[in-house]
Amino acid sequence: MNYCSRCGHPVSQKIPQGDTRLRYVCDECEHIHYQNPRIIAGCLPIYEDKVLLCLRSIDPRSGYWTLPAGFLENGETTAMGALRETREEANANAEIVDIYTLFSLPHISQVYMFFRAKLLDLDFSAGEETDDVRLFGEDEVPWDQLAFPVITQTLKHYFTDRVDDNFPVRSMDIIIDRRR
Amino acid sequence: MNYCSRCGHPVSQKIPQGDTRLRYVCDECEHIHYQNPRIIAGCLPIYEDKVLLCLRSIDPRSGYWTLPAGFLENGETTAMGALRETREEANANAEIVDIYTLFSLPHISQVYMFFRAKLLDLDFSAGEETDDVRLFGEDEVPWDQLAFPVITQTLKHYFTDRVDDNFPVRSMDIIIDRRR
């Protein structure tokens, strides 16, 4: 951030009065530009005993399998965002069952939320950011070709919790030291 | 938003190629400025059979009681943010038990997350944005002087769930039509 989005003058990093953190503050109008973590909302779409995964056609992790998910937009509920991403990435018709996994990724200032969802029919296909969409049984999941740790964790919890048909919400942190 | 934070030139609202939503796009460098919902993380601090509430000294809802909560900062997990706010607003020492309530408030593009927390001692006091901090039993909660619907909902669920000592995560949407 170099310039004030309100008046166009340069900004500097300062700790505003009453604050404890460096913020970008306008040198001219003193507007404080807060920067906050973003939410990624997604679905774990289930059809009978299979889960739906999307093959990413874009970076990061192009060529790896993921659950449909993406940045929550202003004006959306988390469930609305999760269903929209499922429609955009997999052209899939799904219905929210319940919130399931939550992940904090502080090193990239992201919070992921996955909902268990019921895939309503087999009318799905690859969306714009996707090369392929398929259903996978537990024995078919490409575990070594999953795009992100949050995907692996969500799928592992699902197949474990499914045994007892009990799906408590799982809240986890994924801590990575980026300097290594 | 009037100016590009990267190059300082004016921005216009456009739908970028491959997108479906209006974004602020720089007329000069074409940088797209995404705007996304923000997370408010907080605690429901419990001491024996009482809950800790803070009397707000700032707007919005100055003079009403709230749970300690505030905007999640970059680099924090949701639990870290919830504990930091508990320290800042109530000078309280608490320990996270588990995630408890989640709320989407799409009309203001916010997502609230409250954690059940154990208040570790009685050494608490009003922080900068707080006029008073007190413990309340179920019969003492000032139900008509609570600051926000998310506070009322979280407390109501807590006192109900406490009867069976079972606290499933509660995910809710608070939908308000602002035109009314």
Interface residues (C-beta under 8 A of the other chain):
Chain A: M1 N2 Y3 C4 S5 R6 C7 G8 H9 P10 V11 G18 R21 Y24 H33 Y34 Q35 N36 P37 R38 I39 F71 L72 E73 N74 G75 E76 T77 T78 A79 M80 D98 I99 L102 S104 P106 H107 S109 V111 M113 E128 P168 V169 S171 D173 I175
Chain B: M1 N2 Y3 C4 S5 R6 C7 G8 H9 P10 V11 G18 R21 Y24 H33 Y34 Q35 N36 P37 R38 I39 F71 L72 E73 N74 G75 E76 T77 T78 A79 M80 D98 I99 L102 S104 P106 H107 S109 V111 M113 E128 P168 V169 S171 D173 I175
